[in-house]
């Protein structure tokens, strides 16, 4: 896993149940949105990956989800093995059980907690758009009070109150999170925020 282009230790242990790539018909839609986040610079590149992670819940009511792998560049034509199916998250012991060929995103804890507390949400998209972050206050996008380390329980605890009340919010000095009943809703919410942020910046 990486942060600011530097390798860092993962904040949770990974237990692979199956070393197989996910096989779900909705993967094609997730790949589309990965490509869009890359194209629109909603998830900027760093050496070895992109600043962002996207996931969806294949079955409503389940806490299992499919998420982008750690240290993944969200470019076009991603193969299935660039995605990981998270089966269970043990916050007490900081263990993520998964099916896949790569480690899941470092923000798997955040995605897991939102899915468990928001049964109406089936897609979570996290990006690092500088335009959205710099214009968030002017756009009245709610934000966490302070910056927390990526992938940490502190970040989850800071984000969860906002996630329970809002479908779009900012992680202070970090990135944004868009939620939706499906991937289309989550993706369009992020794109609309970017377009509004660009307009707001032009008006200054």
C-alpha positions in Angstrom: 0.0 0.0 0.0 1.2 3.5 -0.6 0.6 7.1 0.6 1.9 10.1 -1.3 3.8 7.7 -3.5 5.7 6.1 -0.6 5.2 2.5 0.6 3.6 2.3 4.1 2.5 -0.6 6.3 -1.2 -1.6 5.9 -3.4 -0.7 8.8 -5.2 -4.0 8.8 -4.3 -7.7 8.3 -5.7 -9.4 5.2 -7.0 -13.0 5.3 -7.6 -14.4 1.8 -10.3 -17.0 1.7 -10.0 -17.6 -2.1 -7.2 -16.3 -4.4 -9.7 -15.7 -7.2 -10.7 -12.6 -9.0 -14.4 -11.5 -8.4 -16.9 -12.6 -11.0 -19.9 -10.3 -11.0 -21.8 -8.8 -14.0 -21.7 -5.4 -12.3 -17.9 -5.3 -12.5 -18.1 -3.8 -16.0 -20.0 -0.8 -14.6 -17.4 -0.3 -11.8 -14.7 -0.4 -14.5 -16.5 2.3 -16.4 -16.5 4.6 -13.3 -12.9 3.8 -12.6 -12.1 5.0 -16.1 -14.3 8.2 -15.6 -12.6 9.0 -12.3 -9.3 8.7 -14.0 -10.3 10.7 -17.1 -11.8 13.6 -15.0 -8.9 13.6 -12.5 -11.3 12.8 -9.7 -8.7 10.2 -8.7 -5.3 11.7 -9.6 -2.4 9.4 -10.4 0.7 8.9 -8.2 3.6 6.6 -9.0 2.1 3.1 -8.8 -1.6 3.9 -8.5 -4.4 6.5 -8.2 -5.6 8.5 -5.2 -9.1 7.0 -4.9 -11.1 3.8 -4.4 -14.5 2.7 -5.7 -16.8 -0.1 -4.5 -20.3 -1.5 -4.9 -22.5 -3.9 -3.0 -23.6 -6.8 -5.3 -26.5 -7.9 -3.1 -28.7 -5.5 -1.2 -28.7 -6.2 2.5 -25.3 -7.9 2.5 -22.2 -6.3 4.1 -20.0 -7.9 1.4 -18.8 -5.6 -1.3 -16.4 -5.5 -4.3 -13.7 -2.8 -4.2 -10.7 -1.7 -6.2 -7.4 -3.2 -5.1 -4.8 -1.3 -3.2 -2.2 0.7 -5.2 -4.3 0.5 -8.4 -4.2 3.0 -11.2 -7.8 3.6 -12.3 -7.1 3.5 -16.0 -9.1 1.9 -18.9 -9.4 -1.8 -19.6 -8.8 -3.0 -16.0 -8.9 -6.8 -15.7 -11.1 -8.5 -13.1 -8.1 -9.3 -10.9 -7.7 -5.6 -10.1 -10.8 -5.9 -7.9 -11.3 -7.6 -4.6 -14.4 -9.0 -2.9 -14.4 -8.1 0.8 -16.3 -10.8 2.7 -16.0 -9.7 6.3 -14.3 -6.9 8.3 -13.3 -7.5 12.0 -12.7 -4.1 13.4 -11.7 -5.4 16.9 -8.8 -7.4 15.5 -8.3 -5.3 12.4 -8.7 -8.2 10.0 -10.2 -8.0 6.5 -11.3 -11.3 5.0 -11.4 -11.2 1.2 -11.5 -13.1 -2.1 -9.0 -11.9 -4.7 -5.5 -11.9 -6.0 -4.5 -8.5 -4.6 -4.9 -6.7 -1.3 -8.1 -4.6 -1.1 -8.0 -0.8 -0.9 -6.6 0.7 2.3 -10.0 2.4 2.8 -11.9 -0.9 3.0 -12.7 -0.2 6.7 -14.5 3.0 5.7 -16.5 1.3 2.9 -17.4 -1.5 5.2 -18.7 0.7 8.0 -20.8 2.8 5.6 -22.4 -0.2 4.0 -23.2 -1.7 7.4 -24.9 1.5 8.6 -26.5 2.6 5.3 -28.6 -0.2 3.9 -29.9 2.1 1.3 -26.4 2.7 -0.2 -25.0 0.2 -2.7 -22.0 2.2 -4.1 -19.2 4.2 -2.5 -16.8 6.3 -4.6 -13.9 8.0 -2.9 -11.7 10.5 -4.8 -9.1 13.2 -4.3 -10.3 16.1 -6.5 -8.4 19.3 -5.6 -11.3 21.3 -7.2 -13.9 19.7 -4.9 -11.8 20.1 -1.8 -10.9 23.7 -2.4 -14.5 24.7 -3.2 -16.2 22.4 -0.7 -16.9 25.2 1.9 -18.3 27.5 -0.7 -20.5 24.6 -2.0 -21.7 23.8 1.5 -20.4 20.3 1.3 -20.1 18.9 4.9 -16.6 18.0 6.0 -14.9 16.2 8.9 -13.5 18.6 11.5 -9.8 17.5 11.3 -7.5 15.4 9.1 -7.1 11.8 10.1 -4.7 9.1 8.8 -5.9 7.3 5.7 -7.3 3.8 6.2 -7.5 4.3 10.0 -10.3 3.7 12.5 -10.0 7.4 13.4 -10.9 8.3 9.8 -13.8 5.9 9.9 -15.1 7.4 13.2 -14.8 10.9 11.9 -16.5 10.1 8.6 -19.4 7.9 9.8 -21.6 10.7 11.3 -21.5 12.6 8.0 -22.1 9.4 6.0 -25.2 8.7 8.0 -26.7 12.1 7.0 -25.2 13.0 3.7 -24.5 11.3 0.3 -21.6 13.6 -0.4 -19.0 14.8 2.1 -15.3 15.7 2.4 -12.6 14.1 4.5 -10.6 17.2 5.6 -7.3 17.7 3.7 -7.8 14.2 2.2 -10.6 13.7 -0.3 -14.3 13.4 -1.0 -16.8 10.5 -0.7 -19.9 10.1 -2.8 -22.6 7.6 -2.0 -25.5 6.2 -4.1 -28.2 3.6 -4.3 -26.3 2.4 -7.3 -23.0 3.2 -9.1 -24.7 5.6 -11.5 -26.0 7.7 -8.7 -22.7 7.8 -6.8 -20.7 8.5 -10.0 -23.0 11.3 -11.2 -23.0 12.9 -7.8 -19.2 13.1 -7.9 -19.2 14.5 -11.5 -21.8 17.1 -10.6 -19.8 18.2 -7.6 -16.7 18.6 -9.8 -18.6 20.6 -12.4 -20.0 22.9 -9.7 -16.6 23.3 -8.1 -15.1 24.2 -11.5 -17.8 26.9 -12.0 -17.3 28.2 -8.5 -13.6 28.5 -9.0 -14.1 30.4 -12.3 -16.4 32.9 -10.6 -13.8 33.9 -8.1 
